[in-house]
Amino acid sequence: MVSDNSCGDLLPACNGEGVTITFLEQVLDILLEYILKTFDRSTKVIDFHYPDELLEGFNWMLDEQPNTLEDLLVTCRTTLKYAVKTGHPRYFNQLSTGLDMVGLAADWLTSTANTNMFTYEIAPVFVLLEYITLKKMREMIGWPGGCGDGIFSPGGAISNMYALLIARYKLFPEVKEKGMAAIPKLIAFTSEHSHFSIKKAAAALGIGTDGVVLIKCDVRGKIIPADLERRILEAKQKGFVPFFVNATAGTTVYGAFDPLVAIADICNKYKVWMHVDAAWGGGLLMSRKHRWKLNGAERGNSVTWNPHKMMGVPLQCSALLVREEGLLQNCNQMNACYLFQPDKQYDLSYDTGDKALQCGRHVDIFKLWLMWRAKGTMGFEAQIDKCLDLSDYLYNKIRNREGFEMVLDGKPQHTNVCFWYLPHSIRHLPDNEERRSLLLKVAPQIKTRMMSFGTTMVSYQPQGDKVNFFRMVISNPAATQEDIDFLIEEIERLGQDL
Ligand SMILES: *Cc1c(COP(=O)(O)O)cnc(C)c1O
């Protein structure tokens, strides 16, 4: 029993073994119960409460006095009771979904090892696994022999920022010492459908959001290459330096793949760094059936790929892959001699820490590596193909269904399926401003009801001149056709009287 004990009785306390084992076993029981519930369709995805209800309903305060271990177990239970079951077969809200058992085990191991990626000295195996996995990922992109460089970072937004950073350094290495005042005005190009992290990175790096030119897309959300070329010439005419083109492989809302080969030709012609943001679409490289959608990615100078999205690796796990070796190191290294002593006994190229912007770096590699070992590339391929098949199923089911209207014509290229639900009251109205002003309220109202019933979760947003629509995405390996059927019927049930 741990009930009367406090954290002071746990290891490293003298004779703390028994209390520690009992406590951790009880925590594990709580986790196992949550895991089993996660996959049980009769449980809710979310037990939603408003912030003041959660704040007032429980004592979350940090006290002067220690609490008992029993109290900690109670709060662990409470925390999970109100957590969102992101592995639930009916959770479709984000691009990161699912709960992989091997990934979870690897995450537990990682937390237990509790180390830091910056040096081989303190993370020998993890550093080697990162080296091996990055090489494998570069092979899958199509770089000969998996050559190049890379780093795992705290997410796709940061990976994209690294790409801008090293592209700038490649062109103007003096920026590292002298700053932006010493170099000409730089312009980056990205599509109007690309992820906001490109602009955010430009703001953070002193390029400024005005230094990011948004390129027009076609109706499917893909960059129009002619517009890209026109805007590059325009920037040059103004005396600016075009230095970076971001092509998205799998846009966040539409799931569109930019025409990578045409973009690569333009980048080559004007000697501009080509980055491929495959944060969402990168997983398709694992699939022989779908990897053609990333043809041309191998011509990129850098690629962002988030295994924590389509591949279902537990958050967080994102990599930046770079074709040229050494840039990351030269751009970012500060040679802190308290950490990266030049006279250590081993090959210092395994001290990857100075490639990073961070000092300490979390171990994100083990989850991906152990899952890859467990499934093989074939297993990832099957998992990803299944998600794409399911999105086909959804698309075919709703494209001619009464009350549903597709945002895009044609089969989706990724698992994104974007659609409006039209309640009876507006179903037969002419397509005009009045109908749009009613339609824009529908998705948020259905979502509110969906959250309070807690039965499923799906996201919505406007895009350009399109008012709020649902964006279904499927990256959850637990989802089946039955769950897709459920989602459609649930939207109809919650929305028909609006
Ligand atoms: C999700 C996403 C990102 C950001 O990734 P995080 O891991 O959330 O930081 C960047 N680009 C695209 C296309 C994305 O879909």
The ligand as an SDF file (V2000), in Angstrom:
LIG
                    3D

 15 15  0  0  0  0  0  0  0  0999 V2000
    1.8500   20.0810  -39.1970 C   0  0  0  0  0  0  0  0  0  0  0  0
    2.6050   20.7920  -40.2340 C   0  0  0  0  0  0  0  0  0  0  0  0
    3.7300   21.5590  -39.9020 C   0  0  0  0  0  0  0  0  0  0  0  0
    4.1200   21.8180  -38.4690 C   0  0  0  0  0  0  0  0  0  0  0  0
    4.5050   20.6730  -37.8080 O   0  0  0  0  0  0  0  0  0  0  0  0
    4.5570   20.6560  -36.1940 P   0  0  0  0  0  0  0  0  0  0  0  0
    5.1740   19.3400  -35.8820 O   0  0  0  0  0  0  0  0  0  0  0  0
    3.1520   20.7760  -35.7210 O   0  0  0  0  0  0  0  0  0  0  0  0
    5.3880   21.8020  -35.7530 O   0  0  0  0  0  0  0  0  0  0  0  0
    4.4610   22.1220  -40.9290 C   0  0  0  0  0  0  0  0  0  0  0  0
    4.0880   21.9470  -42.2150 N   0  0  0  0  0  0  0  0  0  0  0  0
    2.9980   21.2330  -42.5700 C   0  0  0  0  0  0  0  0  0  0  0  0
    2.6500   21.0900  -44.0110 C   0  0  0  0  0  0  0  0  0  0  0  0
    2.2100   20.6440  -41.5860 C   0  0  0  0  0  0  0  0  0  0  0  0
    1.1110   19.9640  -41.9260 O   0  0  0  0  0  0  0  0  0  0  0  0
  1  2  1  0
  2  3  1  0
  2 14  2  0
  3  4  1  0
  3 10  2  0
  4  5  1  0
  5  6  1  0
  6  7  2  0
  6  8  1  0
  6  9  1  0
 10 11  1  0
 11 12  2  0
 12 13  1  0
 12 14  1  0
 14 15  1  0
M  END
$$$$
